[in-house]
Amino acid sequence: MESTTAIKVSGLGKKYTIGKQKDASLRSTLTNVFKSAAAKGDDFWAVQNVDFEIKRGDVVGIIGKNGAGKSTLLKLLSQITKPTTGRIEINGRVASLLEVGTGFHPELTGRENIYLNGTILGMSRKEVKEKFNDIVEFSGVAKFIDTPVKHYSSGMYVRLAFSVAAHLEPEILIIDEVLAVGDAEFQKKCIGKMSDVAAEGRTVIFVSHNIAAIKELCTKGIVMNKGEILFSGNQLEAIEFYHELGRNVNSDEIVLANDKIEILSFNVNPVEGSFISISSGFSFELEFRHLLENKNLAVTFELSSKDEIVLFHHGEWICNEKDSQKGIYKMRGEVPKNILNAGHYFFKIIIASSLHEVLLTIDSIGRFEVTNEALAGNNTILPGLIRPNLKYEFNFTKE
């Protein structure tokens, strides 16, 4: 009888050694050959003590904060990285779409990479040819299909890579957060395609910060934190567990400083009254110390719902490299009343010197609740994330 298990993981762990010496001379390198391994650096367990079983046809969403070990786990399941400890049992053909840059040969054209991936999956050229037009049409890169993929933009690359992975009929499809690279319309197409794959009885495992997609698409959820699985089970229960984990996060665990930026305070307060409600509006205030000179400086605030749906992503340049100085900077922003619906929200803060040089990122800070003062006890929350105070005009004509 054929096994109903698609993937079974037992005692899985992945250890990396973080080197203490970034630049070593040839002499010191040769000398260190004879020293103990422990002297070379500190051990860091990206994944540890992981056990779970996924059945055929399961659609599993893996959620967790940045650095929780999600991407490392997918690399282990995709056999891109070898585990340090434990065992992985896989029953079925696996197709993976992980970070941009894996899976395709950069010197080959899109067409050649499609056939190459089909060969890796054990498909004949005839089988790939039957799927070829669907792959190209779904990806939207028909004009560039005979161009080497090293010339593709990251968005084009992801569109073709996802299309290949989803259309070549793997029994197990593993997807990382790379879908965030594509535009909103393509992300919607991808979620629809993953739903189709799941409906065909194939197994789907994906990492996403899109909690709404996890809720809609998945049948099971896994919550990871610091390399370990804290919850595995029903996807709705997993989401609630994840939210509770966020609400109980210890402020000491949030990195608020490095050698460039030090966060001194961040507060969210009502504009009117003693608590934040739909009709009060709210302000957010940031105070930080800049430890560098001659650097452009921009601060971006990103506000999200508890389901990690981004409501706005807004940045402001504070100074350029000519007048940038060490010292303490204060910023205040204000969100007008009658914008947000009742619910729980949080901020992400990004302080950068340019698009390519981020000085400090804080993923989850300033969690707060918006209440609906019109409803007793806030027991009833109407659908939607915004609650504008709309004005209506009425006309009546007697017939």
C-alpha positions in Angstrom: 0.0 0.0 0.0 1.4 3.4 -1.0 2.4 5.7 1.9 0.2 8.7 2.6 3.2 10.6 4.0 4.8 13.2 1.7 7.5 14.5 4.0 8.6 13.2 7.5 11.2 15.1 9.5 12.9 13.7 12.6 15.4 15.5 14.9 16.3 17.9 12.1 19.0 20.5 12.8 21.3 22.8 10.8 24.4 24.4 12.4 26.5 27.1 11.0 29.8 28.3 12.4 30.2 32.1 12.5 33.8 33.0 12.0 35.5 35.4 14.4 38.2 36.5 12.0 36.9 38.1 8.8 40.3 38.8 7.2 43.0 36.4 8.0 46.6 36.2 6.7 47.9 33.1 4.9 50.2 32.5 7.9 47.3 32.7 10.5 45.1 30.5 8.3 47.7 27.8 8.1 48.3 28.1 11.8 44.6 27.8 12.6 44.5 24.4 10.7 46.1 22.9 13.7 43.9 24.5 16.2 40.6 23.2 17.5 37.4 23.7 15.5 35.9 25.6 18.4 38.5 28.3 18.1 37.4 29.1 14.5 34.1 30.7 15.5 30.8 30.4 17.4 28.1 27.8 16.5 24.7 29.1 15.4 21.8 26.7 15.0 19.5 28.1 12.3 17.2 25.1 12.7 17.1 22.6 15.6 15.0 19.9 17.2 12.5 19.9 14.3 10.0 17.1 14.0 6.9 17.0 11.8 5.0 15.0 9.2 3.2 16.3 6.1 0.6 14.1 4.4 0.0 14.0 0.6 -2.3 16.8 -0.4 -1.6 19.0 2.6 -1.1 22.7 2.0 1.2 23.9 4.7 2.1 27.5 5.5 5.2 28.3 7.5 5.1 31.6 9.4 7.5 33.3 11.8 9.5 36.5 12.2 12.7 37.2 10.1 15.5 34.9 11.3 13.1 32.3 12.7 14.6 29.6 10.4 11.9 29.3 7.8 14.1 29.7 4.7 16.7 27.4 6.1 14.1 24.7 6.7 12.9 25.0 3.1 16.5 24.6 1.8 16.9 21.5 3.9 13.6 20.1 2.5 14.7 21.0 -1.0 18.0 19.2 -0.4 20.0 22.4 -1.3 21.6 22.3 2.2 22.6 19.2 4.1 21.3 18.8 7.7 23.8 18.7 10.6 21.5 16.4 12.5 18.3 14.4 11.9 16.6 12.8 9.0 14.3 13.9 6.2 12.1 11.3 4.4 10.6 12.6 1.1 8.1 10.6 -1.0 7.6 12.2 -4.3 9.1 14.5 -6.9 10.0 17.9 -5.5 10.1 21.3 -7.2 11.4 24.3 -5.3 11.2 28.1 -5.7 13.5 29.6 -3.1 15.5 32.8 -3.2 16.0 34.6 -6.6 19.1 33.1 -8.3 18.5 29.4 -7.6 17.2 26.9 -9.9 18.2 28.4 -13.2 21.5 28.5 -15.1 22.3 32.2 -15.7 24.0 31.6 -19.1 21.1 29.6 -20.5 17.9 31.2 -22.1 14.5 30.9 -20.5 13.6 28.2 -23.0 16.7 26.2 -22.2 16.1 26.5 -18.5 12.6 25.2 -18.8 13.8 22.0 -20.5 16.7 21.7 -18.0 14.4 21.9 -15.0 12.1 19.3 -16.6 15.0 17.0 -17.1 16.1 17.5 -13.4 12.5 16.5 -12.4 12.8 13.3 -14.5 10.5 14.4 -17.3 11.0 13.6 -20.9 11.4 16.3 -23.5 8.0 15.5 -25.0 6.4 15.9 -21.5 8.0 19.3 -21.1 7.0 20.4 -24.6 3.4 19.7 -23.8 3.6 22.1 -20.9 5.9 24.7 -22.6 3.2 27.1 -23.9 1.3 27.1 -20.6 4.5 27.9 -18.7 5.5 30.8 -21.0 1.9 32.2 -21.1 1.5 32.1 -17.3 5.0 33.8 -16.8 4.3 36.6 -19.2 8.0 36.6 -20.5 7.3 35.3 -24.0 9.3 38.2 -25.6 12.4 37.2 -23.6 12.1 33.4 -23.6 15.2 33.1 -25.9 17.3 35.6 -23.9 19.8 34.3 -21.2 18.1 34.6 -17.8 21.1 36.6 -16.4 19.6 39.6 -18.3 16.2 39.1 -16.6 14.9 41.5 -13.9 14.2 39.9 -10.6 10.5 40.1 -11.3 10.8 38.4 -14.7 13.0 35.7 -13.1 10.5 34.9 -10.4 7.6 34.8 -12.8 9.3 32.3 -15.0 10.7 30.3 -12.1 7.3 30.0 -10.4 5.6 29.1 -13.7 8.1 26.3 -14.3 7.9 24.9 -10.7 4.1 24.9 -10.8 3.4 23.6 -14.3 5.9 20.7 -14.4 3.6 18.7 -12.1 5.8 18.0 -9.1 4.2 15.9 -6.3 5.6 18.4 -3.8 5.9 22.1 -4.4 8.0 24.2 -2.1 7.8 28.0 -2.3 9.7 30.7 -0.3 8.7 34.3 0.1 10.2 35.2 -3.3 6.7 35.8 -4.6 6.9 39.2 -2.8 9.2 40.2 -5.7 6.4 40.0 -8.2 3.6 42.6 -8.7 0.3 42.3 -6.9 -1.5 40.9 -10.0 1.1 38.2 -10.4 1.0 37.3 -6.7 -2.7 36.8 -7.1 -2.1 34.5 -10.1 0.4 32.5 -8.1 -1.9 32.0 -5.2 -4.6 30.9 -7.6 -2.2 28.4 -9.2 -1.1 27.1 -5.8 -4.8 26.5 -5.0 -5.1 24.6 -8.3 -2.1 22.5 -7.5 -3.5 21.7 -4.1 -6.9 20.8 -5.6 -5.1 18.2 -7.7 -4.0 16.4 -4.5 -0.4 17.5 -4.6 1.5 18.8 -1.5 2.3 22.5 -1.2 4.7 24.0 1.4 5.3 27.7 1.4 6.7 30.5 3.6 4.8 33.8 3.5 4.3 37.0 5.5 0.9 37.2 3.8 -1.2 35.9 6.7 -4.4 36.3 4.6 -2.9 34.0 2.0 -2.0 31.4 4.6 -5.6 31.6 6.0 -7.2 31.3 2.6 -4.9 28.7 0.9 -3.6 26.4 3.7 -5.0 23.4 5.5 -2.2 23.4 8.1 0.2 25.9 9.6 3.7 25.7 11.3 5.0 28.5 13.5 8.7 28.9 13.9 10.8 30.9 16.2 14.6 30.9 16.8 15.0 27.8 14.6 12.4 25.7 16.5 8.8 24.7 15.7 6.5 26.2 18.4 3.2 25.1 16.8 2.1 22.7 14.1 -1.6 22.0 13.3 -4.7 23.7 11.9 -3.8 26.9 10.0 -6.3 29.1 11.8 -5.0 28.0 15.2 -1.4 28.5 13.9 -2.2 32.1 12.9 -3.8 32.8 16.3 -0.7 31.3 18.0 1.5 33.5 15.9 -0.4 36.6 16.8 -0.3 35.7 20.5 3.5 35.2 20.2 3.8 38.7 18.7 1.7 40.3 21.4 3.8 38.6 24.1 7.2 39.5 22.6 9.7 40.7 25.1 11.0 44.1 24.2 14.5 42.9 25.2 14.4 40.6 22.2 14.0 43.4 19.7 17.3 44.8 18.4 17.1 48.5 18.8 20.7 49.5 18.1 23.8 48.7 16.2 27.0 50.6 15.4 25.1 53.0 13.1 21.7 53.7 14.7 20.3 53.6 18.3 16.6 53.8 18.8 15.9 55.8 22.0 12.1 55.7 22.0 9.0 54.9 19.8 5.5 55.7 21.0 2.0 55.5 19.5 -0.6 57.8 21.1 -4.1 59.1 20.5 -4.4 62.6 19.1 -7.5 63.1 21.2 -8.6 61.4 24.4 -6.9 58.8 26.5 -7.1 55.8 24.1 -6.9 55.2 20.3 -10.2 54.9 18.7 -11.6 55.1 15.2 -12.6 58.8 15.8 -9.5 59.9 17.7 -6.7 59.4 15.2 -3.2 58.7 16.5 0.4 60.0 16.3 3.6 58.1 16.3 6.9 59.5 17.6 10.4 58.2 17.0 13.6 59.3 18.7 17.0 57.9 17.6 20.7 58.6 17.8 22.6 58.7 14.5 26.2 57.5 15.1 27.6 58.3 11.6 28.5 61.4 9.7 28.4 62.1 6.0 25.5 59.7 5.3 22.2 60.3 3.6 19.5 59.5 6.1 15.9 58.4 5.4 13.3 56.9 7.7 10.4 54.7 6.5 7.4 53.8 8.5 5.3 50.7 7.5 2.0 50.1 9.2 0.4 46.6 9.1 -2.6 44.9 10.4 -2.2 41.9 12.8 -2.5 39.7 9.7 0.5 41.5 8.3 -1.4 43.2 5.5 0.5 46.5 4.8 -1.7 49.6 5.1 1.0 52.1 4.2 4.7 52.3 3.5 5.9 55.9 3.8 9.4 57.3 4.0 10.9 60.7 4.5 14.4 62.0 3.8 15.9 63.7 6.9 19.2 64.9 5.6 21.7 64.3 2.9 25.4 63.4 3.2 26.5 67.0 3.1 24.6 68.1 6.3 24.4 64.7 8.0 25.7 64.8 11.6 26.0 62.6 14.6 23.3 63.3 17.1 19.7 62.7 18.2 16.9 63.0 15.7 13.2 63.2 16.5 10.3 62.5 14.1 6.5 62.7 14.6 3.8 61.5 12.2 0.0 61.7 12.5 -2.7 59.5 11.1 -6.1 61.4 10.9 -9.2 60.1 12.6 -11.7 57.9 10.7 -9.0 56.1 8.7 -8.4 52.8 10.5 -11.0 50.3 11.5 -11.1 48.7 14.9 -8.3 46.1 15.3 -4.7 45.4 16.2 -1.8 47.0 14.3 2.0 47.4 14.4 4.8 49.3 12.8 8.0 48.4 11.0 10.7 51.0 10.9 13.5 51.1 8.3 16.3 53.6 8.6 18.5 53.7 5.5 21.2 55.7 3.7 20.0 54.6 0.3 17.8 51.9 -1.4 20.8 49.6 -1.2 22.2 50.5 2.3 19.9 49.8 5.2 21.3 51.0 8.5 18.7 49.4 10.8 15.4 47.6 10.4 12.9 46.9 13.2 10.3 44.4 12.1 7.7 44.7 14.8 7.4 47.6 17.1 4.7 49.9 18.6 1.9 47.4 18.7 -1.4 49.1 19.4 -5.2 48.6 19.3 -7.8 50.8 17.6 -11.2 50.5 19.4 -14.7 51.3 18.2 -16.1 53.6 20.9 -19.5 53.3 19.3 -19.8 49.6 20.1 -19.9 48.6 23.8 -16.9 46.6 24.8 -15.6 46.6 21.2 -17.1 43.1 20.8 -18.3 43.7 17.3 -15.7 44.6 14.6 -17.0 45.3 11.2 -15.1 43.9 8.2 -12.4 45.9 6.5 -9.2 47.6 7.5 -10.3 51.2 6.9 -13.3 53.0 8.3 -13.6 56.3 6.6 -16.3 58.7 7.6 -18.1 58.8 4.3 -20.6 61.4 3.3 -23.7 60.4 1.3 -26.3 62.3 -0.8 -29.8 60.9 -1.3 -32.4 61.6 -3.9 -35.9 60.4 -4.0 -38.4 60.4 -6.9 -41.9 59.3 -6.3 -43.3 57.0 -8.9 
